[in-house]
Amino acid sequence: MSAIAIGCIVFALVFGSALLAMAVHSILPEHHLSADSKDVVKVGVALIATMSALVLSLLVASAKSAFDTRSNQVVQASADIILLDRALARYGSETKEARALLQRSVAETVDRFWPAGGERRIAIDPKTSPVEALYDKVEALSPQNDAQRAMQS
């Protein structure tokens, strides 16, 4: 259901209940319309409004917390990828294939999460994971000196 349809339904229900209350007002006995009765209704409405505000604020806080967590994860993953690319670049020219694989896998992942032309799905074959292929490329390197050994590890 669309938001406009839900809004129209809620408006119709509230407006209908207001009309019903105006009709019932003339039928009710006098002791139901006293100041004490009105105060009880006001307290009940205030309690419902307070509870609604509390639930809504908790919902917003939960959504913000989830967004912040995902945002921090994306930032951390981006920093890790950049550090890995820089380490591979410093290792030497023999990591050219590994860096190209890293670039390709990052581009595919970004396109999977944020497609450029709408909803496009990329099938992932678990047998040929780009992360495992990259790990195999790094493991296949043969370090020539202590600095390359440290970078490989």
N, C-alpha and C positions, 0 to 999 in steps of 0.2 A: 504494500500500500504506500502511496506517495505521501509526502509530508503535507501537501495541500489537502488531500482527502482526510487525513487524520485531523488536521486543524479544523476543517469544516464540520466533521463529526463532533469534535469537542465543543465547538461553538454552538452547534444545534442542541446538544445535550444541556449545556449551561443555560442557554436562552430558554429552552423548554422548561427546565427546572425553575427558572425565575418566574416564568408565566404561571407554572403550577403553584408556586409559593404565594403569588399574588391572589390566586383563586382560593387557596386554602385559608388565607389570612382572614377572609370575611366569614368563614365557617367555624373557625376555632373559638372555643370558649374564652372568656376574658382572663381567667387565671393563667392560660398558656401565653398570654401576651404581656404579662407583668414585667417589671424591670429585672426581677431576679431570674426569670426565664431567659430574658435577653442576655443577661450577663453569663449564664451558663453556656448559651450558644456561642457567645463571643470567645469564651475561654476554650471551648472545643475547637472552634475555627482557628484560634491562635496556636493551639497545640498541633493541629494538623499542618498548618503553615510552617511551624518551626521544624517539625519532623521532615517535611518535604524539603525544606532548605538544607537540613543536615544531610539527608540522603543525596541530594543533588551536589552538594559541596564535596562529599566523599567520592562520588562518581567522577567529578572533575579532577580531584586530587589523584585518584587512581589512574585516570587516563594520562594525566601529565607525568606521573611517575613512570608509567610504561613507555611513554614517548621519550622521556629523558634517558631511560635505560637503553632503548634502541639507538638513540642518537649517540650516546657514549660508546656503544658497541661498534657502530659504523666508524666513528672517529678512530677508535683503537685499532680496528681492522685495517683502516686506511694507513695509519702510521706504521703498522707492522708490515704491510705490503711495500710501502716506500722504503723502509729499512732493509727488507729482504732484497729489493731491487738494487739499492745502493751497495749492499754487501756483495751481491753477484757482480755488479759492475767493477767493484774494487778487486775482486778475485782475479779477473783477467778476461781475455777474449774468448777463452774456452767455455764461458758461461753464456755465450750469445744465444744458443738454442733455449737454454733454461729461461733466460730473460724474455725471449719472444713468447715462450709458452706461458710465462707469468702474465705478460701483457694481454695475450689472447684470452686467458681464463678470467682475468679481471674484467675485460671488456664484455665477455659473455655473461658474467655474473651481474654486472651493472645493467645490461640490456634485459636480463631476466627479471630483475626487480623493478626497474624503471624503464619499460619499453618506450621507444621513441614514437611509434605510430599506433598507440593503443594497446589492446590486450593481445600480446603475442606470447605464446608459450614455447619454450625451448626444452626439448626432451633431453634428459640427462641419462647417460649410459653409465651405470655404476661400475662397469668393468673397466672403463677408460676414464677414471677420474683425473682431472687436470692437476689436482693437488698431489695425487700419488705419482703421476708422471713427472711432475716437477721434483718431487722427493727423489725419485729414481735418477733423474738427471744430476741432481746435486750429489747423490751417493756415488754416481759413476765417475765423478771428477777425481783426478789423481793429483793431489797437491804436490808442488815442487819445493816449497819452503815452509818454514814455521808459520808465517803469516797466513798462507793459504790453508794450512791445516787448521789453524784457529778459526778462520772464516768458514771452512767447511763444517766444522763441528757446531 
